Amino acid sequence: MKVKLWFSNLSLKKKLLFLFALVGLIPLMITFIIYYQKITSATLKSQNYAANQNYEQTLSSLTGTLTRIEKLSTMVILNDALVSALGSDPLQKDIGEQLIDFGKIETYTKTLEESSESEHITYYIDDRFVVSGTDTRFRKLKLIEGRKWSEEVINNAGSPTWVLYENESVIDSHKYLTLGRILWDMRNYSDSIGLVTIDLDLKKIRDNLTRTVPEQVVYLINEEGQLIAGSDNVNSTHVRNMVIRPSLIKETKSDFVEMKLNNLDYLFRCNQIGKTGIFLTSIIPKTAASKAVNIVSTQMITIYVLVAVALMILIFPVTRSITARIFLLARKMDQVRLGELRKLDIEPRDDEMGRLVSSYNYMINSVQELLQEQYRLGQEKKGAELKALQSQINPHFLYNTLDMLNWMAQREERDNIQQVVYALSDYYKLILNKGEDLVTLKDELRMCRIYVDIQQRRFRGRITFAIEVEEELLDCLLPKITLQPLVENAIVHGITEKPDGKGTVTIKATMKDQRLLLSIEDDGIGLNNDLSERPGYHGSGYGVKNIEKRLELYFGESQCMRFESGSGTGTRVTIDVPVVRTSNNI
């Protein structure tokens, strides 16, 4: 209740500022939240898609390379010249024959090396062959006896075996990813005649290990947890201790999965390259994956903050343009209460408030003209009576309507404000009637309808208004503002004083013996039994006597009005005057 009271007591300007800020900023915040979530989700999906695509390309490239080397090894071990030469007894061939055989093998091997991605193809053969040595293509078999990698090749029963091998020769000391295979004797497949190794330079492999973000770690590891090759950042001691773990060698199929390392969140993916026993592993910190999201978020927040600031800056002139003229008009009306009839001297505009200001100025001009006319006719009898009647004109109805407009503005009823302003403008144009004292019955009924429409918004539809007038009577003339005060009297003193505040006002018009019979009926609380106490109308300054005097003045007849009423049965006011149409004069 305190908040409601506080808000009700705020000025119109502050209320509009609050309203515009509410209407402008809340949708802006909702839009930001919705689009932030969508962009965040889309960015993360894009990051994940890029990481998966990069991983798939690397995996495909490495798989293709290792598969081609394995096929190359098959071509080597099935070469007839090689098998024939190595399968023969070294002691049964002279040196010349051996040199010819191994020359053919050398030529074939160089051709394979030049057409493949391999660095070296090396043969380990029987020590008794004349070409066997230590740093040549054909090396003594006893040099690798007891080596861990050679035992792995032998234990794998002839299947392609990938090992991490360091060439310790004097000429070339370098680490390679090496494929080793047993050379079998074609005459007896249970006997081996040597080993062949095909080396891949680790630098070429590392060149394939590309990353989507700098913090990503990509590396190759074998089943024993031995690091084969990795991206540049894998050489960091912290990274090596974190990622080179046998426990991390587990395949994740076709997508990255979330995992924790050292209590931090990571995206992890691991797949074996074919059936080589070598695993391509990629680890991305989640903070790195969300960097792009943070950048987008910062940009969005900056843009939305700038838009919000710009919106707040624009709200002030908009609010001022709406309220400034209302405040000016209200102050002028206060001056009118004190008897100062001054126009509102501001730039004319075509909006609703502009029309209201124009109508106010028009009314002030008309009132001033009426006052001047009243002074000019002050010496005449009828002029004196007109002065007495016209001096009662005051904008009290306008005060009430402006108060109602202010109340509607507080309740943010924009459509109702617009309709009331239009109705009020039309109402005062009809009242002023370009200075004419007589109006048609059609205009009088229209004025009543406008007045009731305005009151409908005030009383929330509790008033029902009905008109039963024959079409041929609409051009009959009456003194202006004859019916509206009686309708207002029926509403204010009849219907609204009922317990439920609901009722109907009906205007009827008929013609009998060239006389116009007008009745204004209501189903209100009625009058006292003494009908001589006729009701006065205190809202706009027009009383029943005022209307009777003007009817008498214009039509030259007395007793033009009569009242019928009973307590609780409503009231009927009947006006009986001669028919005067627009085509003739009285």
C-alpha positions in Angstrom: 0.0 0.0 0.0 2.8 2.4 0.8 4.4 1.8 -2.6 1.1 2.3 -4.3 0.5 5.5 -2.4 4.0 6.7 -3.1 3.5 6.0 -6.8 0.1 7.7 -6.9 1.6 10.9 -5.4 4.4 11.1 -8.0 4.1 13.9 -10.6 3.0 13.0 -14.1 6.5 13.6 -15.4 8.1 11.1 -12.9 5.4 8.5 -13.7 6.1 8.8 -17.4 9.8 8.5 -16.8 9.2 5.4 -14.7 6.8 4.0 -17.3 9.2 4.6 -20.2 12.1 3.2 -18.3 10.1 0.1 -17.4 8.7 -0.4 -21.0 12.1 0.3 -22.6 14.6 -1.5 -20.3 12.7 -4.6 -19.3 12.2 -5.8 -22.9 15.8 -4.9 -23.5 16.9 -7.1 -20.6 14.6 -10.0 -21.7 16.0 -9.7 -25.2 19.5 -9.7 -24.0 19.0 -12.8 -21.8 17.3 -14.7 -24.6 19.9 -13.9 -27.3 22.8 -14.3 -24.8 21.7 -17.8 -24.2 21.2 -18.6 -27.9 24.5 -17.0 -28.9 26.4 -18.8 -26.1 24.9 -22.1 -27.1 25.6 -21.5 -30.8 29.2 -20.4 -30.1 29.9 -23.4 -27.9 28.4 -25.7 -30.5 30.6 -24.0 -33.2 33.7 -24.4 -31.0 32.9 -28.1 -30.3 32.2 -28.6 -34.0 35.5 -27.0 -35.0 37.4 -29.0 -32.5 35.8 -32.2 -33.7 36.4 -31.4 -37.3 40.1 -30.6 -36.6 40.4 -33.8 -34.6 38.8 -35.9 -37.4 41.0 -34.4 -40.0 44.1 -35.1 -38.0 43.0 -38.6 -37.2 42.2 -39.3 -40.9 45.5 -37.9 -42.0 47.5 -40.0 -39.5 45.5 -43.1 -40.3 46.1 -42.6 -44.0 49.9 -42.2 -43.4 50.3 -45.2 -41.1 48.1 -47.3 -43.4 50.2 -46.5 -46.4 53.4 -47.4 -44.5 51.9 -50.7 -43.5 51.0 -51.4 -47.1 54.6 -50.4 -48.0 55.9 -52.9 -45.5 53.8 -55.6 -47.1 55.3 -54.8 -50.5 58.8 -55.1 -48.9 58.4 -58.5 -47.2 56.8 -60.0 -50.3 59.4 -58.9 -52.7 60.8 -62.0 -54.5 64.3 -60.7 -54.9 64.5 -59.8 -51.2 63.2 -63.1 -50.0 65.4 -65.0 -52.5 68.5 -63.2 -51.5 68.0 -63.3 -47.7 66.7 -66.9 -47.8 69.9 -68.3 -49.4 72.9 -69.5 -47.4 75.5 -66.8 -47.3 78.3 -69.4 -47.5 76.9 -71.0 -50.7 77.1 -67.7 -52.7 80.2 -65.9 -53.7 80.7 -62.2 -53.0 79.8 -61.2 -56.6 76.5 -62.9 -56.6 75.6 -61.4 -53.2 76.5 -57.9 -54.4 74.3 -58.4 -57.5 71.3 -59.6 -55.3 71.7 -56.8 -52.8 72.1 -54.3 -55.5 68.7 -55.2 -56.8 67.3 -54.9 -53.3 68.9 -51.5 -52.9 67.4 -50.2 -56.1 63.9 -51.5 -55.3 64.1 -50.0 -51.8 65.2 -46.6 -53.0 62.3 -46.6 -55.4 59.9 -47.3 -52.5 61.4 -44.6 -50.3 61.1 -42.0 -53.0 57.5 -42.8 -53.7 56.4 -42.9 -50.0 56.5 -40.8 -46.9 59.1 -42.9 -45.2 62.5 -41.6 -44.2 64.4 -44.9 -44.1 63.9 -48.5 -44.8 66.5 -50.7 -43.0 67.1 -54.4 -43.1 68.5 -56.5 -40.3 70.0 -59.7 -41.8 72.3 -62.6 -41.2 75.7 -61.4 -40.0 77.4 -63.7 -42.6 76.2 -61.7 -45.6 79.0 -59.7 -47.0 76.9 -56.4 -47.2 75.9 -56.6 -43.5 77.2 -53.7 -41.4 76.4 -51.3 -38.6 75.5 -48.0 -40.3 74.3 -49.2 -43.7 70.9 -50.2 -45.1 71.7 -53.8 -44.4 72.7 -54.2 -40.7 73.8 -57.2 -38.7 70.9 -58.9 -36.9 72.9 -59.3 -33.8 73.0 -55.5 -33.3 69.3 -55.6 -32.2 69.3 -58.7 -30.1 67.8 -58.0 -26.7 66.5 -54.6 -27.7 63.0 -53.9 -26.3 61.6 -52.7 -29.6 62.9 -55.7 -31.6 61.5 -58.1 -29.0 58.1 -56.3 -29.5 58.3 -56.9 -33.2 59.3 -60.5 -32.8 56.6 -61.2 -30.2 53.9 -59.8 -32.5 54.4 -62.8 -34.8 54.9 -60.9 -38.0 52.1 -58.4 -37.7 53.0 -54.7 -38.3 54.3 -53.3 -35.0 54.8 -49.6 -34.4 57.5 -48.6 -32.0 59.3 -45.5 -30.9 62.8 -45.9 -32.1 66.0 -43.9 -31.8 68.6 -44.3 -34.4 71.9 -44.2 -32.6 74.1 -44.3 -35.6 77.1 -42.0 -35.8 75.8 -40.4 -39.0 72.2 -39.9 -38.0 71.0 -39.8 -34.4 67.3 -39.2 -34.5 64.0 -40.4 -33.0 61.5 -42.0 -35.3 58.1 -43.7 -35.2 59.1 -47.0 -36.7 57.1 -49.8 -38.2 58.9 -53.2 -37.7 58.1 -56.5 -39.4 59.6 -60.0 -39.6 61.1 -61.2 -42.9 59.9 -64.8 -43.3 61.5 -67.6 -45.3 59.1 -68.4 -48.1 60.2 -72.0 -48.1 59.4 -72.4 -44.4 57.1 -69.7 -42.9 58.1 -70.8 -39.4 61.6 -69.5 -39.9 62.5 -65.8 -40.0 65.3 -64.5 -42.1 65.6 -61.0 -40.6 63.7 -57.8 -39.8 62.7 -54.8 -41.7 62.0 -51.3 -40.2 60.4 -48.3 -41.9 61.0 -45.0 -40.2 58.7 -42.0 -40.0 60.1 -38.6 -39.0 58.4 -37.4 -35.9 58.5 -33.8 -37.1 56.2 -34.7 -40.0 53.8 -36.3 -37.5 54.0 -33.2 -35.2 53.1 -31.0 -38.2 49.8 -32.9 -38.4 48.9 -32.2 -34.8 47.1 -28.9 -35.3 45.0 -27.1 -32.6 41.9 -25.0 -32.7 42.8 -22.9 -29.6 46.3 -22.2 -28.2 45.6 -24.0 -24.9 44.7 -27.2 -26.6 47.1 -30.2 -26.1 47.3 -32.8 -28.9 49.6 -35.8 -28.7 50.2 -39.4 -29.8 50.7 -42.0 -27.1 51.1 -45.8 -27.2 49.4 -48.4 -25.1 52.3 -48.3 -22.5 51.7 -44.6 -21.9 54.8 -43.6 -23.9 54.6 -40.2 -25.5 55.4 -40.5 -29.2 54.8 -36.9 -30.5 52.8 -33.9 -29.3 52.0 -30.2 -29.9 54.5 -27.6 -28.7 52.9 -27.1 -25.3 53.1 -30.8 -24.4 56.7 -30.3 -23.6 55.8 -28.3 -20.5 56.6 -30.2 -17.4 53.2 -29.4 -15.9 51.3 -30.5 -19.0 53.4 -33.7 -19.4 52.7 -34.7 -15.8 49.0 -34.0 -16.2 48.3 -35.6 -19.6 50.8 -38.4 -20.0 49.0 -41.0 -18.0 48.1 -44.6 -19.0 44.7 -44.1 -17.3 43.8 -41.5 -20.0 44.2 -44.1 -22.8 40.5 -44.8 -23.4 38.6 -44.2 -26.5 35.8 -41.7 -26.5 34.3 -42.5 -29.9 33.1 -39.6 -32.0 32.9 -36.6 -29.7 34.7 -34.8 -26.9 33.6 -35.6 -23.4 33.9 -33.6 -20.2 36.4 -34.8 -17.6 38.3 -33.4 -14.6 42.1 -33.2 -14.3 43.6 -31.7 -11.2 40.2 -30.4 -10.2 39.8 -28.5 -13.4 37.3 -29.1 -16.2 38.5 -30.2 -19.6 37.1 -31.5 -22.9 38.8 -34.9 -23.8 38.9 -37.1 -26.8 41.0 -40.2 -27.6 40.9 -42.6 -30.5 43.2 -45.4 -31.7 44.7 -44.8 -35.2 43.5 -47.9 -37.0 44.9 -51.0 -35.2 48.3 -49.6 -34.6 48.1 -49.4 -30.8 48.8 -45.6 -31.1 46.2 -43.2 -29.7 45.5 -39.7 -30.9 44.6 -37.7 -27.8 43.3 -34.1 -27.5 42.6 -32.2 -24.3 41.0 -28.7 -24.3 40.5 -26.6 -21.1 36.9 -25.6 -20.9 38.0 -22.0 -20.0 39.7 -21.9 -23.4 36.7 -23.3 -25.2 34.5 -20.5 -23.6 36.8 -17.6 -24.5 34.9 -16.9 -27.7 31.7 -16.9 -25.7 33.2 -14.4 -23.2 34.3 -12.2 -26.0 30.8 -12.3 -27.6 29.2 -11.7 -24.2 31.4 -8.7 -23.5 30.4 -7.2 -26.9 26.7 -7.9 -26.3 26.8 -6.4 -22.8 28.6 -3.3 -24.1 26.1 -2.8 -27.0 23.1 -3.3 -24.7 24.5 -0.9 -22.1 25.0 1.7 -24.8 21.5 1.2 -26.1 20.1 1.4 -22.5 22.0 4.7 -21.9 20.8 6.1 -25.2 17.2 5.0 -24.4 17.4 6.8 -21.0 18.8 9.9 -22.6 16.0 9.9 -25.2 13.3 9.3 -22.6 13.8 12.8 -21.0 12.9 14.9 -24.0 10.1 12.6 -24.9 8.6 12.8 -21.4 9.1 16.6 -21.4 7.3 17.0 -24.7 4.3 15.1 -23.3 4.0 16.7 -19.9 5.2 20.3 -20.6 2.0 21.4 -22.4 -0.2 19.6 -19.8 1.5 21.5 -17.0 1.2 24.8 -18.9 -2.5 24.1 -19.6 -3.1 23.2 -15.9 -1.5 26.5 -14.8 -3.6 28.4 -17.3 -6.7 26.7 -16.0 -5.7 27.8 -12.4 -5.6 31.3 -13.7 -9.0 30.9 -15.3 -10.3 29.9 -11.8 -9.1 33.3 -10.6 -10.8 35.0 -13.5 -7.9 35.6 -15.8 -8.8 34.6 -19.3 -5.5 34.3 -21.1 -4.6 32.1 -24.1 -1.8 29.6 -24.0 0.9 31.0 -26.2 2.8 28.0 -27.4 3.7 26.6 -30.9 0.6 24.8 -32.4 0.9 21.1 -33.0 -1.3 18.4 -34.5 -1.3 15.8 -31.7 -4.0 15.2 -29.1 -2.6 17.7 -26.6 -2.1 20.2 -29.4 -5.8 19.9 -30.3 -6.7 20.3 -26.7 -4.6 23.5 -26.4 -6.1 24.8 -29.6 -9.6 24.1 -28.3 -8.7 25.8 -25.0 -7.4 28.9 -26.8 -10.5 28.8 -29.0 -12.7 28.6 -26.0 -10.9 31.5 -24.3 -11.2 33.6 -27.5 -14.9 32.7 -27.7 -15.5 33.5 -24.0 -13.7 36.8 -24.5 -15.7 37.6 -27.5 -18.9 36.7 -25.7 -17.9 38.9 -22.8 -17.2 41.8 -25.2 -20.5 41.2 -26.9 -22.2 41.1 -23.5 -20.7 44.5 -22.7 -21.8 45.9 -26.0 -25.3 44.8 -25.5 -25.3 45.9 -21.8 -27.7 48.7 -22.6 -30.4 46.5 -24.0 -32.9 44.5 -21.9 -32.3 41.2 -23.7 -28.6 41.9 -23.7 -28.7 42.4 -19.9 -30.4 39.0 -19.5 -27.9 37.4 -21.8 -25.1 38.8 -19.7 -26.6 37.4 -16.6 -26.8 34.0 -18.2 -23.5 34.0 -20.1 -21.6 35.2 -17.0 -22.3 31.7 -15.6 -20.0 30.2 -18.2 -16.9 28.7 -16.6 -14.7 25.7 -17.5 -15.6 23.6 -14.5 -16.5 20.6 -16.8 -13.0 21.0 -18.4 -11.5 20.9 -14.9 -13.2 17.6 -14.1 -12.2 16.2 -17.5 -8.6 17.2 -17.0 -8.6 15.7 -13.6 -10.0 12.5 -15.2 -7.2 12.7 -17.9 -4.6 13.0 -15.1 -6.1 9.9 -13.4 -6.1 8.0 -16.6 -2.5 9.0 -17.2 -1.6 7.6 -13.8 -3.2 4.3 -14.8 -1.5 4.4 -18.1 -4.7 4.2 -20.1 -3.3 5.7 -23.3 -6.2 4.7 -25.5 -8.8 6.2 -23.1 -6.7 9.4 -22.8 -6.7 9.8 -26.6 -10.4 9.2 -26.9 -11.3 11.6 -24.1 -9.1 14.3 -25.6 -10.8 13.9 -29.0 -14.2 13.9 -27.3 -13.4 16.9 -25.2 -12.1 18.8 -28.3 -15.3 18.0 -30.2 -17.4 18.9 -27.2 -16.0 22.4 -26.8 -16.2 23.0 -30.5 -19.9 22.2 -30.4 -20.4 24.4 -27.3 -18.7 27.3 -28.9 -20.4 26.8 -32.2 -18.5 29.7 -33.8 -20.3 32.1 -31.5 -23.8 31.1 -32.6 -26.4 30.9 -29.8 -28.7 28.4 -31.7 -27.8 24.9 -32.7 -29.6 22.1 -34.3 -31.1 19.3 -32.3 -28.7 17.0 -34.1 -25.7 18.9 -32.6 -27.3 19.1 -29.2 -27.8 15.3 -29.2 -24.2 14.8 -30.4 -23.0 17.1 -27.6 -25.0 14.9 -25.1 -23.5 11.7 -26.6 -19.9 13.1 -26.3 -20.6 14.1 -22.7 -22.0 10.6 -21.9 -19.0 9.0 -23.7 -16.7 10.9 -21.4 -18.7 10.0 -18.3 -18.8 6.3 -19.4 -15.0 6.3 -19.0 -15.4 7.9 -15.6 -18.2 5.6 -14.4 -16.9 2.4 -16.1 -19.9 1.7 -18.3 -22.5 2.0 -15.6 -24.5 4.6 -17.5 -26.7 3.6 -20.5 -27.7 6.3 -22.9 -30.5 6.0 -25.4 -31.8 8.4 -28.1 -35.3 8.0 -29.7 -35.6 10.9 -32.1 -37.3 11.0 -35.5 -35.0 11.8 -38.4 -37.1 14.8 -39.6 -36.6 16.6 -36.3 -32.8 16.7 -36.3 -32.7 20.1 -38.0 -34.9 21.8 -35.4 -33.1 24.7 -33.5 -32.5 25.0 -29.8 -30.4 27.3 -27.6 -27.1 25.7 -27.3 -26.4 23.6 -24.2 -30.0 23.0 -23.5 -30.1 19.2 -23.2 -26.6 18.4 -21.9 -27.1 20.0 -18.4 -30.3 18.0 -18.0 -28.5 14.8 -19.0 -25.7 15.6 -16.5 -28.3 16.4 -13.8 -30.0 13.0 -14.4 -26.6 11.3 -14.1 -25.1 13.2 -11.1 -28.3 13.7 -9.0 -30.3 10.7 -10.2 -28.4 7.7 -11.2 -25.1 7.9 -9.4 -26.9 8.3 -6.1 -28.5 4.9 -6.5 -26.9 2.2 -4.4 -25.5 0.4 -7.4 -24.8 3.6 -9.4 -26.3 2.1 -12.6 -29.0 3.5 -14.7 -30.3 4.7 -18.1 -30.8 8.2 -19.5 -33.2 8.4 -22.5 -33.9 11.4 -24.8 -37.0 11.3 -26.9 -38.3 13.8 -29.4 -41.6 14.1 -31.2 -43.6 16.7 -33.0 -47.2 17.6 -32.3 -49.1 20.5 -33.8 -45.9 22.1 -35.0 -44.5 21.9 -31.5 -41.3 20.1 -30.5 -41.7 17.9 -27.5 -38.4 16.8 -25.9 -38.2 14.5 -22.9 -35.1 13.6 -20.8 -35.9 10.5 -18.7 -33.8 8.7 -16.1 -34.5 5.8 -13.7 -32.6 7.4 -10.8 -33.7 8.1 -7.2 -36.2 10.7 -8.3 -37.2 14.1 -6.7 -39.0 15.1 -3.6 -42.8 15.1 -3.6 -42.7 18.9 -3.8 -41.9 19.4 -7.5 -41.6 23.1 -7.0 -38.1 22.4 -5.7 -36.6 21.9 -9.0 -33.1 20.5 -9.1 -30.2 22.8 -9.8 -27.2 21.7 -11.9 -24.0 22.6 -10.1 -21.5 20.9 -12.4 -21.1 23.3 -15.3 -22.8 26.4 -13.9 -26.0 26.0 -15.8 -29.2 25.5 -13.7 -32.7 24.6 -14.6 -33.8 28.2 -14.2 -31.0 29.2 -16.6 -32.4 26.9 -19.3 -35.9 28.1 -18.7 -34.9 31.7 -19.0 -33.0 31.1 -22.3 -35.9 29.1 -23.7 -38.2 31.9 -22.8 -35.8 34.4 -24.3 -35.4 32.7 -27.6 -39.0 31.3 -28.1 -40.9 34.1 -26.3 -42.9 31.7 -24.2 -42.9 31.0 -20.5 -43.3 27.6 -18.8 -41.4 25.7 -21.5 -40.3 23.0 -19.0 -42.2 20.7 -16.7 -41.1 17.9 -14.3 -42.6 14.5 -13.5 -41.0 12.4 -10.8 -41.6 10.2 -7.8 -39.2 9.0 -5.1 -37.3 6.0 -6.4 -39.1 6.0 -9.8 -36.8 8.4 -11.7 -37.4 11.8 -13.3 -38.7 13.0 -16.6 -38.1 16.6 -17.8 -40.2 17.7 -20.8 -39.4 20.7 -23.0 -42.3 22.0 -25.1 -41.3 24.7 -27.6 -42.3 25.7 -31.2 -40.7 23.9 -34.1 -38.0 26.2 -35.6 -35.9 24.8 -38.3 -32.6 25.9 -39.9 -34.5 27.2 -43.0 -36.6 29.7 -41.0 -36.2 32.0 -38.0 -38.5 32.9 -35.1 
